């Protein structure tokens, strides 16, 4: 069977890879958007914290024997707590300054984290096994679907929409959105906004770490795994605009799929297609597809 | 002005005490950092993609000096190559060619990036630079991972042999001082005053009738061009253009140099470049830890030391440097 002269196996295979990448773009840009909304800081360390999540899973297995399923819960909590520590000791002091200082500080943190792990674990990837319960796959007739990949896409969709639901539809989310609009007023109502900011950063970082654990069996665990990814995610964020949570999710998945399709039809451009789309969006709709104009 | 004379004198006698190749490297990066500072320090635009101009200019310069012939792909029904047969160019023309390409890249990047402000500007420049990194990785003339090696230093204006280290050093020094004075002139011109007004309050500048987008674009292109001059000079000095120069870590390094020296000070980036290059030289034995140390310096500068070395001195002495 062929579609547009391309064997359907190859087409659906790349589509699947695109959806997987899209899952990670969505999770990471979602975290960036949540953090930016509350802290007004672009978290450059997001890629490094995604890497930390993968390493946390790897080390939990090596040192304590905790497997994939516990790591899926424990690793984001550990990394999220480290994020809370960073917010309390460092980011906390920057809110009154230009946003750029937050970017520079988190860039420095990313250099430190990646440098330290490269020293101890080298540059080559370390393998992390797919959990036994998710090994194997199903033949759908038109393509072969590995179970683990299906799980990653499903979990990512659930987590993304769960976050969206929490922020847009619950009471806690209403506090968050109110504090984003006008922190002083929300504080006057007796809500502890600084603590909310701290927890938001921890939550965003935890999301990155969760993505890292999910990525570990697919991409291997390596110190650089987040460095190049974060730049693509920045482009995704520019395309989607950080104004809306749903925008970040939809853009993430859509761009993953577009990138996957580019690999089929025009492989030379697969690395750059997202940046090209970003340039086009900037020319047509500078505020981003879902963004409010600034 | 006194400070400028002191700096010139120090740099004139420096090669008798310090290894000239180190000095040349530091001067190239000092120029790069000054070009970068023109944007962050005086317009308030943080470009996180300046390696794009530095690296591509160094590729173009290296190619022109070594091979010369330029082949450009164009679309005419199918992809064809427009071949301009050129002999290997002399170093000054090669650097000029590199700077020209940096100018063009700066124009295109600038038009896109100034459509958003603040934090988005940084992300857009970073993303575009990453895109051009992948082009550099795939384009045949850059030789991918190997880079362009064994670039001849050649004869400057057909008269001065640059393979002699002293001649090379003074050539680099002249390029650096010339560009430095140009930046100084730009900053203290009426145009520079408008840039500073945009940095302080862009909306107010707009309400006063200034077309701030144009001013920002011109400043961006100027900064890109000068970064290109720095990159081209570096390619001639080290006879090498490689992927390191276009990678985002290079963009990070120039931010660090400017931050250490002092954002928005005239001499800060020069001092910052010397500090960071010296650190890289002396700590080379620590291998990967250099990245970690650079990260720590970033964090320390942002938290404790936002004025930078020169900024702090200027603050204590209550003068402008």
Interface residues (C-beta under 8 A of the other chain):
Chain A: X36 X42 X90 X93 X94 X97 X98 X99 X100 X101 X103 X104 X105 X107 X108 X109 X110 X111 X112 X113 X114 X115 X116 X118 X119 X228 X231 X232 X234 X235 X237 X238 X268 X271 X272 X275 X276 X278 X279 X282 X283 X286 X287 X294
Chain B: X40 X44 X46 X48 X112 X113 X115 X116 X117 X118 X119 X120 X122 X123 X124 X126 X127 X128 X130 X131 X134 X135 X138 X248 X252 X255 X259 X287 X288 X289 X290 X291 X292 X294 X295 X296 X297 X298 X299 X301 X302 X303 X306
